[in-house]
């Protein structure tokens, strides 16, 4: 509904609040379902109350950010439908929305699952609790400042949080053993570290944008480094590692396709992040010709990733069905 309203302007004063209302309902249904999960009971005879782990706190903070995001979106969509004249949020309001979306929801959720999985997957030390807490505090502070309109302070806090989280996860230290790359391409640890390098780039460019952006190019590059460089790289790296296992499949269909999808994504993101400020800020006109190339490379990476996962599930389930039939016949 939102896409139809934004692109075609068809009954947008109705579709804006209705679409936002559906998103609020969806999140509330998700929270209701998640609330049914019961924590594990402490060991018999133990009187110690089990403390919530830091990775869970991070994911819960992201969930709070998601809830705040959809409520914010609903209120502003109602206001825009009632009295607005444009089919989009004004720039200042959009900046508040985006900081909630990116740093309030997406980032802490990824941090939480990183803290849960990466020590095992990468054979690195468990997270540094104090640094992880500081990263969360800096992130929450940055989001609150961004939502209040204190953009410069917000970007500095968010950039510091990106550095703190990378240090807390020990991504710069040498592993104490071989990474768990069974069934996926062995370059997996490299791309995980690259994703967090992109997070630091995103935070740093956010500071640059807050002090120097004129035409939106630096802001756009910062957001691209966050959404594609950080979030998409994490999905493209972690996805082939865990998603097949949910279906009982031990290996991705093609390790080479996994590598190829990540290389396309990284190349496209590098071209986009480096050329967008040059193009939009009028520094190098040739940079405009690089932008569509970067988009095609990223799209190619997405299509390869999707095809690789689809083939993994199709071929894996077929093999599982053949194996089950054979075992049944033998029995």
C-alpha positions in Angstrom: 0.0 0.0 0.0 2.8 2.4 0.9 4.6 1.7 -2.4 1.4 2.3 -4.4 0.7 5.5 -2.6 4.3 6.8 -2.9 4.9 5.9 -6.5 1.5 6.5 -8.1 -0.2 8.9 -5.6 -3.4 6.8 -5.7 -5.6 7.7 -2.7 -2.4 8.4 -0.8 -4.2 10.2 2.1 -6.0 7.0 2.8 -3.2 4.5 2.0 -0.5 6.2 4.1 -2.2 5.8 7.5 -3.8 2.4 6.6 -0.5 0.9 5.5 1.2 2.3 8.6 -1.6 0.8 10.7 -1.1 -2.7 9.2 2.6 -2.4 10.1 1.8 -1.6 13.7 -0.6 -4.5 13.9 2.1 -6.9 12.4 4.6 -5.9 15.0 2.1 -6.2 17.8 1.2 -9.7 16.6 4.9 -10.6 16.5 5.4 -9.3 20.0 2.4 -11.3 21.2 3.8 -14.5 19.6 7.3 -13.9 21.0 5.9 -13.3 24.5 4.7 -16.9 24.6 8.3 -18.1 24.7 9.1 -19.4 28.2 12.7 -18.9 29.6 14.4 -22.1 30.7 14.1 -23.0 34.3 17.1 -22.7 36.6 18.7 -26.0 37.7 17.0 -27.8 40.6 18.2 -26.6 44.0 19.6 -23.4 42.5 18.4 -20.2 44.2 20.3 -17.9 41.8 18.1 -15.9 39.5 19.2 -16.3 36.0 20.4 -13.0 34.4 19.6 -12.1 30.9 22.5 -12.5 28.6 23.9 -9.4 26.8 23.1 -10.7 23.3 19.4 -11.0 24.4 19.4 -7.5 25.7 20.7 -6.2 22.4 18.0 -8.1 20.4 15.4 -6.8 22.8 16.6 -3.2 22.3 16.3 -3.8 18.6 12.7 -5.0 19.1 12.0 -1.9 21.2 13.5 0.2 18.3 11.2 -1.6 15.8 8.1 -0.9 17.9 9.1 2.7 18.3 9.7 2.9 14.5 6.3 1.6 13.4 4.5 3.8 15.9 6.5 6.9 14.8 5.7 6.0 11.2 2.0 5.6 11.9 1.7 9.0 13.7 3.6 10.9 11.0 1.6 9.1 8.2 -1.6 10.2 9.9 -0.3 13.8 10.2 1.0 13.8 6.6 -2.4 12.5 5.3 -4.3 15.1 7.3 -2.3 18.2 6.5 0.6 17.4 4.2 1.1 18.3 0.6 4.1 16.0 -0.3 4.1 12.2 -0.8 7.1 11.8 1.4 8.5 12.8 4.8 10.4 16.1 4.8 14.2 15.7 5.0 14.5 16.4 8.8 11.7 14.0 9.6 13.1 11.4 7.3 16.5 11.6 9.1 14.8 10.8 12.4 12.9 7.9 10.8 16.1 6.5 9.3 18.1 6.7 12.4 15.4 4.7 14.2 15.2 2.2 11.4 19.0 1.7 11.0 20.6 2.2 14.4 17.6 1.7 16.6 16.4 -1.6 15.1 18.7 -3.2 12.5 22.0 -2.6 14.2 21.3 -3.9 17.7 19.6 -7.0 16.4 22.6 -7.8 14.2 24.9 -7.1 17.2 22.9 -9.4 19.4 23.0 -12.4 17.1 26.7 -11.7 16.3 27.5 -11.9 20.0 25.6 -15.2 20.1 27.0 -16.9 17.0 30.4 -15.4 16.0 32.5 -16.7 18.9 31.6 -20.2 17.8 31.6 -19.6 14.1 34.9 -17.7 14.0 36.7 -19.5 16.9 37.2 -16.2 18.7 36.9 -15.2 22.3 33.5 -14.5 23.7 32.4 -10.9 23.8 33.9 -8.3 26.1 31.0 -7.5 28.4 32.0 -3.9 29.4 32.8 -2.8 25.8 29.5 -4.4 24.6 27.5 -2.5 27.2 29.3 0.7 26.3 28.5 0.1 22.6 24.8 -0.4 23.4 24.7 2.7 25.6 26.4 4.8 22.8 24.0 3.4 20.2 20.9 4.1 22.3 22.3 7.6 23.1 22.9 8.3 19.4 19.4 7.1 18.4 17.8 9.3 21.1 19.8 12.3 20.0 19.0 11.6 16.4 15.3 11.4 17.1 15.5 14.7 19.1 17.2 16.4 16.1 20.7 16.7 17.6 22.2 15.2 14.4 25.9 16.1 15.0 26.0 14.7 18.5 24.1 11.6 17.3 26.5 10.8 14.5 29.5 11.0 16.8 27.9 8.7 19.4 26.9 6.2 16.7 30.4 6.2 15.1 31.9 5.5 18.5 29.5 2.7 19.1 30.6 1.1 15.8 34.2 1.0 16.9 33.3 -0.2 20.4 31.2 -3.1 19.1 34.0 -4.3 16.8 36.4 -4.3 19.7 33.9 -6.0 22.0 33.5 -8.9 19.6 37.3 -9.4 19.3 37.1 -9.2 15.5 40.6 -7.7 15.3 42.2 -10.5 17.4 43.6 -13.7 16.0 41.3 -16.8 16.3 42.2 -19.5 18.8 41.3 -22.2 16.3 39.9 -22.9 12.8 36.6 -21.2 11.9 33.5 -23.4 11.4 33.2 -23.2 7.6 31.8 -26.7 6.9 29.4 -26.5 4.1 30.2 -22.9 3.1 33.0 -21.0 1.4 36.2 -20.7 3.6 36.2 -16.9 3.0 33.3 -16.6 5.5 35.4 -15.1 8.4 36.9 -12.5 6.1 33.5 -11.2 5.0 32.2 -11.1 8.5 35.0 -8.8 9.5 34.5 -6.8 6.3 30.9 -6.2 7.4 31.9 -4.7 10.6 34.5 -2.6 8.8 31.6 -1.2 6.7 29.8 -0.4 9.9 32.7 1.8 11.0 32.8 3.4 7.6 29.0 4.1 7.8 29.4 5.7 11.3 32.4 7.8 10.1 30.7 9.0 7.0 27.6 9.9 9.1 29.9 12.3 11.1 31.2 13.7 7.8 27.7 14.1 6.5 26.4 15.9 9.6 29.1 18.5 9.3 29.6 18.8 5.5 26.7 17.3 3.5 25.0 19.7 1.1 23.1 17.7 -1.5 22.6 14.4 0.3 25.4 12.4 -1.3 27.4 11.8 1.9 24.3 10.8 3.8 23.3 8.4 1.0 26.8 6.9 1.0 26.7 6.5 4.8 23.3 4.7 4.7 24.5 2.5 1.8 27.6 1.4 3.8 25.3 0.5 6.7 22.5 -1.3 4.8 24.5 -3.0 2.1 28.0 -3.0 3.4 27.1 -4.1 6.9 23.6 -5.6 7.0 23.5 -7.3 3.6 27.1 -8.7 3.9 26.1 -10.2 7.2 23.0 -11.8 5.6 25.0 -13.1 2.6 27.7 -14.5 5.0 25.6 -15.9 7.9 22.6 -17.0 5.7 24.4 -19.8 3.9 25.8 -21.0 7.3 22.6 -21.3 9.2 19.5 -21.3 6.9 20.2 -24.7 5.3 20.6 -26.3 8.7 17.1 -25.3 9.6 15.9 -27.7 6.8 18.4 -30.4 7.8 20.7 -29.6 4.9 24.4 -29.7 5.7 25.9 -27.6 2.9 25.1 -24.7 0.6 24.5 -25.7 -3.0 27.6 -24.0 -4.4 30.4 -22.5 -2.3 31.7 -20.7 -5.4 28.3 -19.0 -5.9 28.4 -17.9 -2.3 31.8 -16.3 -2.9 30.7 -14.8 -6.1 27.6 -13.2 -4.6 29.7 -11.6 -1.8 32.3 -10.3 -4.3 29.6 -8.7 -6.5 28.0 -7.2 -3.4 31.3 -5.8 -2.0 32.4 -4.4 -5.4 29.1 -2.7 -6.0 29.0 -1.3 -2.5 32.5 0.0 -2.7 31.8 1.8 -6.0 28.5 3.2 -4.7 29.9 4.5 -1.4 33.0 6.0 -3.0 31.2 7.6 -6.0 28.0 8.9 -4.4 29.5 11.8 -2.5 31.6 12.7 -5.5 28.6 12.7 -7.8 25.9 14.3 -5.6 28.2 17.0 -4.1 29.4 18.0 -7.6 33.1 17.1 -7.0 33.6 14.7 -9.9 30.9 14.5 -12.7 32.3 11.2 -14.0 31.1 9.6 -10.7 27.5 9.7 -12.0 28.4 7.0 -14.5 29.7 4.7 -11.8 26.5 4.7 -9.8 24.4 2.5 -12.3 27.3 0.1 -12.5 27.4 -0.3 -8.8 23.6 -1.0 -8.8 23.9 -3.7 -11.4 26.7 -5.4 -9.5 24.8 -5.4 -6.3 21.6 -6.7 -8.0 23.7 -9.5 -9.6 25.0 -10.4 -6.1 21.5 -10.5 -4.7 20.2 -12.7 -7.6 23.1 -15.1 -7.3 22.6 -15.3 -3.5 18.9 -16.0 -3.9 19.5 -18.6 -6.7 22.1 -20.4 -4.5 19.8 -20.6 -1.6 16.8 -21.7 -3.7 18.9 -24.5 -5.3 20.2 -25.5 -1.8 16.7 -26.1 -0.6 15.4 -27.7 -3.8 18.3 -30.1 -4.2 18.7 -30.7 -0.5 15.1 -31.6 0.0 15.2 -33.9 -3.0 18.2 -35.7 -1.7 16.6 -35.9 1.8 13.4 -37.4 0.2 15.5 -40.0 -1.7 17.4 -40.9 1.4 14.3 -41.3 3.5 12.6 -43.5 0.8 15.7 -45.7 0.6 15.9 -46.1 4.4 12.1 -46.9 4.5 12.5 -49.5 1.8 15.4 -51.2 3.6 13.4 -51.2 6.8 
